[in-house]
Amino acid sequence: MIHLLALTEPGGIDSVVRMLATGQQRDGYTVSIAAMVSDVERRADWSARVRAAGVPLELLVHARRDY
C-alpha cells in the first residue's frame, strides 16, 4: 500500500497519514509513503518520525506549487 500526498503546511494531512501508515504497518500491512515536498528541511522532523516508525518514505522534491 502506498500513501501519496502533497505536503504544504505542517500539521494537516501529514500527521494523519503518518499515524495511519504506522498503524497499518503495525497490523501487518506492507505500507510506504510517497510525499511531494518543496522544502525538505522544513519537513525534516516529520520525515524523521515516519522513518523512526519504520515506514519507508520517498520524498518527491518539486518547486513550490509545481505539482
N, C-alpha and C positions, 0 to 999 in steps of 0.2 A: 504494500500500500504506500502510495506517495502523496503527501500533502504538498500542494503547490500554492504559494501565496506571495503577494507583493507587499513588502513591509514599508509602511510610511511612518506614522507616529508611534512611538513605543507605548505599550500598554493596551493595545487593542487585540486584533486577531492573532498577533504573535503569541500572547500569553495563552490564549485558548488553544491554539494549535500545538504549542509546546506541551501543555497538560494532556491534551487528547492523545498525541503521539506517544507520550510517556506511558499513559495508561494502557493504550493498545499494545505497546511493546511488552509491558508487564503481564498482559493477558495472553501473550504468546504469539501475537501477530508480528510479521516482518514489516517494519514500517520505516520510512525515512521522510525527510522534509527537504524540499527544494524552495528556497526563498529568494525572491528577487529583491535586491537591495541597491541603493545608490550610495550609501555611506557605510562601508564595512566597519570602520572604527566605532561609529555610533551604535552599532549592533553587536559589539564585541561581548558585552555581558550576556545578552540573550543567547548568542551563539555558544558561548562557554557553558551556559546552563543546559542547553539542548545536548551538546556533546557530552557533558558530565553525566547526563541521564542515560548515555549510551545510544542515543538516537542518531543515526547517520544524517548529516546535514551537508547540503550543497548550496553554496551562496552563488547566485547568478547576478553578477555585478553589471549594472547598467547606468547610463547617465540619468540624472533626475528627470522623471516623467517621460522616459524614453521606452515605455513598455506598451 
